[in-house]
Amino acid sequence: MIEIPDTGKGTSVIRLTPARCNIFAVTRNSRTVLVDTGISFDRSRIEHALERKKLIPEAVILTHTHFDHAGNAAWLQKEYGAEVVVQEAESGMLASGDTPIPRGTYSLTRSLVSIGKKMGPVFKYDPCIADHVFSDRFDLNRFGINGFIIHTPGHSPGGSTVVIDDVVAIAGDSVIGTMPGSPFPPFADDVAVLIGSWKKIIDTGCLTILPGHGKPVSREEIISEYNKRK
């Protein structure tokens, strides 16, 4: 069970259902957007969770387009009429259903990357044409949500972070919540760029950072790790 603190400003953020990645439902005044989508095997679980919670997503925001985060974007777009939002550097990858393998940031994960590159077809997913492609920032007020998306590359070229009520940041794989002692991700295309994106996340003032995998990370944890690596 993942406990997500209330924003205190009228918006509900929940983990929709256990899946290959964290899928978050952001709801305000009966309007809902989803952040990330899991893989195709998660589809029935997502459908049941939406039905059980009586949620109809107006939009799907992708923190990036790796298969475990974008695998159900096309289905949600078709089934619910959800508008898909992605950063421009990865709109082409989404349109082709492609997942370039990021680099490892530790010796073990560097070894895993070499294996993963030999399994490229395994990481393909249903292609999806985004409804909204943004560059630096995207306002969520059009969906009734008090928040915005910012470009936070490093893990991948089009990495994005969703900021809700200036309190909660949903950061995808720019931050990890599964590794004891450090929120630094095991995979990243460019570590120096990622560190710059961490500064952008810190500068939002958000108190809670929700990662693509694992448990929430506190503002204090990410600041401490940032100071070690900057």
C-alpha positions as CSV (number, residue, x, y, z in Angstrom):
1,M,0.0,0.0,0.0
2,I,1.4,3.4,-1.0
3,E,0.3,6.3,1.2
4,I,0.2,9.6,-0.6
5,P,-0.3,12.7,1.5
6,D,-3.3,14.8,0.7
7,T,-2.4,18.0,-1.1
8,G,-4.7,20.0,1.2
9,K,-5.8,22.0,-1.9
10,G,-8.7,20.0,-3.2
11,T,-7.0,17.5,-5.4
12,S,-6.9,13.8,-4.8
13,V,-3.8,11.8,-6.0
14,I,-4.0,8.0,-5.7
15,R,-2.1,5.0,-7.1
16,L,-4.8,3.6,-9.3
17,T,-3.7,-0.1,-9.1
18,P,-0.6,-2.2,-8.7
19,A,1.0,-2.5,-12.1
20,R,4.4,-2.7,-13.8
21,C,4.8,0.9,-13.0
22,N,3.0,3.3,-10.7
23,I,-0.2,4.5,-12.4
24,F,-1.6,7.6,-10.7
25,A,-5.1,9.0,-10.9
26,V,-5.3,12.7,-10.3
27,T,-8.9,13.9,-9.6
28,R,-10.4,17.3,-8.9
29,N,-14.2,18.1,-8.9
30,S,-15.0,14.8,-10.5
31,R,-12.5,15.3,-13.4
32,T,-9.7,12.8,-13.7
33,V,-6.3,12.5,-15.5
34,L,-4.0,9.4,-15.4
35,V,-0.3,9.6,-15.2
36,D,1.4,6.7,-17.0
37,T,-0.3,3.5,-18.1
38,G,1.7,0.3,-17.4
39,I,2.0,-2.6,-19.9
40,S,-0.7,-4.4,-21.9
41,F,-0.9,-7.1,-19.2
42,D,-2.1,-4.5,-16.8
43,R,-5.1,-3.5,-18.9
44,S,-7.8,-5.5,-17.3
45,R,-6.6,-4.4,-13.8
46,I,-6.7,-0.8,-14.9
47,E,-10.2,-1.2,-16.4
48,H,-11.5,-2.8,-13.2
49,A,-9.9,-0.1,-11.0
50,L,-11.5,2.7,-13.1
51,E,-14.9,1.0,-13.0
52,R,-14.7,0.4,-9.2
53,K,-13.7,3.9,-8.5
54,K,-16.1,5.3,-11.0
55,L,-13.4,7.3,-12.8
56,I,-13.3,8.2,-16.5
57,P,-10.0,9.7,-17.5
58,E,-10.1,12.8,-19.7
59,A,-6.4,12.6,-20.3
60,V,-3.3,10.4,-20.0
61,I,0.0,12.1,-19.2
62,L,3.1,10.2,-20.0
63,T,6.2,10.9,-17.9
64,H,8.1,9.2,-20.7
65,T,7.4,6.6,-23.4
66,H,9.2,3.5,-22.2
67,F,7.0,0.4,-22.7
68,D,6.2,0.0,-19.0
69,H,4.8,3.5,-18.8
70,A,3.2,4.0,-22.3
71,G,2.0,0.5,-23.0
72,N,-1.7,1.3,-22.6
73,A,-1.8,4.8,-23.9
74,A,-3.3,3.9,-27.3
75,W,-6.0,1.7,-25.6
76,L,-7.0,4.4,-23.0
77,Q,-7.2,6.9,-25.9
78,K,-9.5,4.6,-27.9
79,E,-11.5,3.1,-25.0
80,Y,-12.1,6.3,-22.9
81,G,-11.5,9.1,-25.4
82,A,-8.6,10.2,-23.1
83,E,-6.3,12.8,-24.7
84,V,-2.7,11.7,-24.6
85,V,0.0,14.3,-23.5
86,V,3.7,13.8,-24.2
87,Q,6.8,15.9,-24.3
88,E,8.0,16.5,-27.9
89,A,11.3,14.7,-27.7
90,E,9.4,11.4,-27.4
91,S,6.3,11.9,-29.5
92,G,8.0,10.0,-32.3
93,M,8.8,7.1,-30.1
94,L,5.2,7.0,-28.9
95,A,4.0,7.0,-32.5
96,S,6.1,4.0,-33.3
97,G,5.7,2.1,-30.0
98,D,9.4,2.1,-29.5
99,T,11.5,1.9,-26.3
100,P,15.2,2.9,-26.6
101,I,17.0,1.3,-23.7
102,P,18.5,3.9,-21.3
103,R,22.0,3.6,-20.0
104,G,22.8,2.0,-16.6
105,T,23.9,4.3,-13.8
106,Y,25.5,1.5,-11.7
107,S,27.8,-1.4,-12.7
108,L,25.0,-3.9,-12.4
109,T,22.5,-2.0,-14.4
110,R,25.1,-1.3,-17.1
111,S,25.4,-5.0,-17.5
112,L,21.6,-5.4,-17.7
113,V,21.4,-2.8,-20.4
114,S,23.7,-4.9,-22.7
115,I,21.3,-7.8,-22.2
116,G,18.2,-5.7,-22.7
117,K,19.4,-4.3,-26.1
118,K,19.4,-7.9,-27.5
119,M,15.7,-8.2,-26.5
120,G,14.5,-5.0,-28.3
121,P,11.3,-6.5,-29.8
122,V,10.1,-7.5,-26.3
123,F,9.8,-3.8,-25.4
124,K,7.6,-2.7,-28.3
125,Y,4.0,-1.6,-27.5
126,D,0.9,-0.4,-29.4
127,P,1.8,2.9,-31.2
128,C,-0.1,6.0,-30.2
129,I,-0.4,9.4,-31.8
130,A,-0.4,12.0,-29.0
131,D,-3.2,14.6,-28.9
132,H,-0.9,17.2,-27.2
133,V,2.8,17.6,-27.6
134,F,4.6,20.2,-25.5
135,S,8.1,21.6,-25.2
136,D,8.8,23.0,-21.8
137,R,5.5,23.3,-19.9
138,F,1.9,22.2,-20.3
139,D,-0.9,23.6,-18.2
140,L,-3.5,21.1,-16.8
141,N,-6.3,23.5,-16.2
142,R,-7.9,22.5,-19.4
143,F,-8.7,19.2,-17.7
144,G,-9.9,20.8,-14.5
145,I,-6.7,20.0,-12.6
146,N,-4.7,22.6,-10.7
147,G,-1.2,21.7,-12.0
148,F,1.2,21.6,-14.9
149,I,3.8,19.4,-16.5
150,I,7.5,20.4,-16.9
151,H,10.2,18.8,-19.1
152,T,12.7,16.9,-16.9
153,P,15.0,14.9,-19.2
154,G,17.9,12.8,-18.1
155,H,16.3,9.3,-17.6
156,S,15.0,9.7,-21.2
157,P,15.0,12.7,-23.6
158,G,11.3,13.6,-23.1
159,G,11.1,12.8,-19.4
160,S,8.4,14.9,-17.7
161,T,7.2,15.7,-14.2
162,V,3.6,16.5,-13.2
163,V,3.2,19.1,-10.5
164,I,-0.1,19.0,-8.6
165,D,-1.2,21.9,-6.3
166,D,2.5,22.9,-5.9
167,V,2.7,20.1,-3.3
168,V,3.0,16.7,-5.1
169,A,5.4,16.0,-8.0
170,I,4.9,12.9,-10.1
171,A,8.3,12.3,-11.6
172,G,8.2,9.0,-13.5
173,D,11.6,7.3,-13.6
174,S,13.6,10.5,-12.9
175,V,13.3,9.4,-9.3
176,I,13.1,5.8,-7.9
177,G,11.4,4.6,-4.7
178,T,12.6,1.0,-4.7
179,M,16.3,1.3,-3.8
180,P,17.1,1.5,-0.1
181,G,19.0,4.6,0.8
182,S,18.9,6.4,-2.5
183,P,16.2,7.8,-4.8
184,F,18.7,8.0,-7.7
185,P,17.4,5.9,-10.7
186,P,19.4,2.8,-11.8
187,F,18.9,3.9,-15.5
188,A,19.5,7.2,-17.2
189,D,20.5,8.4,-20.6
190,D,22.4,11.4,-19.3
191,V,23.2,11.7,-15.5
192,A,24.4,15.3,-15.8
193,V,21.1,16.3,-17.4
194,L,19.1,14.3,-14.9
195,I,20.8,16.2,-12.0
196,G,19.7,19.4,-13.7
197,S,16.2,18.1,-13.8
198,W,16.3,17.2,-10.1
199,K,17.0,20.9,-9.5
200,K,13.9,21.8,-11.5
201,I,11.9,19.4,-9.4
202,I,13.3,20.7,-6.1
203,D,12.5,24.3,-7.3
204,T,8.8,23.5,-7.6
205,G,8.7,23.4,-3.8
206,C,6.8,20.1,-3.8
207,L,6.9,18.2,-0.5
208,T,6.3,14.7,-1.9
209,I,7.8,13.2,-5.1
210,L,6.0,10.2,-6.5
211,P,8.3,7.9,-8.5
212,G,7.5,5.7,-11.4
213,H,8.4,2.7,-9.3
214,G,8.2,2.2,-5.5
215,K,7.2,4.4,-2.6
216,P,7.0,8.2,-2.3
217,V,10.2,10.2,-1.8
218,S,10.3,13.2,0.5
219,R,11.6,16.6,-0.5
220,E,14.4,16.2,2.1
221,E,15.5,12.9,0.6
222,I,15.8,14.3,-2.9
223,I,17.6,17.4,-1.7
224,S,20.1,15.3,0.2
225,E,20.9,13.1,-2.8
226,Y,21.0,16.1,-5.1
227,N,23.6,17.8,-2.9
228,K,25.8,14.7,-3.0
229,R,25.7,14.5,-6.8
230,K,25.5,18.0,-8.1
